Amino acid sequence: MAKRSKLKARKKTWKELSPLAKFGTITAALVQVSLLVAAQRDISRRPAEEIRGSKALWRAATLINFVGPGSYFTFGVKRPAAIK
């Protein structure tokens, strides 16, 4: 049986990235930081009665890339009941 050598793909350095890849990386980082700041600010300003769960839990959850802030705004904020 022939030995298989496992080749690891080397990660590119910043200098090796194309301009489009650099732009995409910077854009994604800006969106991520913007969502984080918006969620943290909302948690600070919103009364605890309007948040599902504890503020501390949601603060920690928002630190998880895009998923945390998205989850907070989708599931963590209590919406007012629709008026019929």
Secondary structure as GFF3:
##gff-version 3
##sequence-region A 1 84
A	DSSP	three_ten_helix	14	16	.	.	.	ID=ss1
A	DSSP	alpha_helix	19	45	.	.	.	ID=ss2
A	DSSP	three_ten_helix	48	50	.	.	.	ID=ss3
A	DSSP	alpha_helix	55	61	.	.	.	ID=ss4
A	DSSP	alpha_helix	67	71	.	.	.	ID=ss5
A	DSSP	pi_helix	72	76	.	.	.	ID=ss6
###
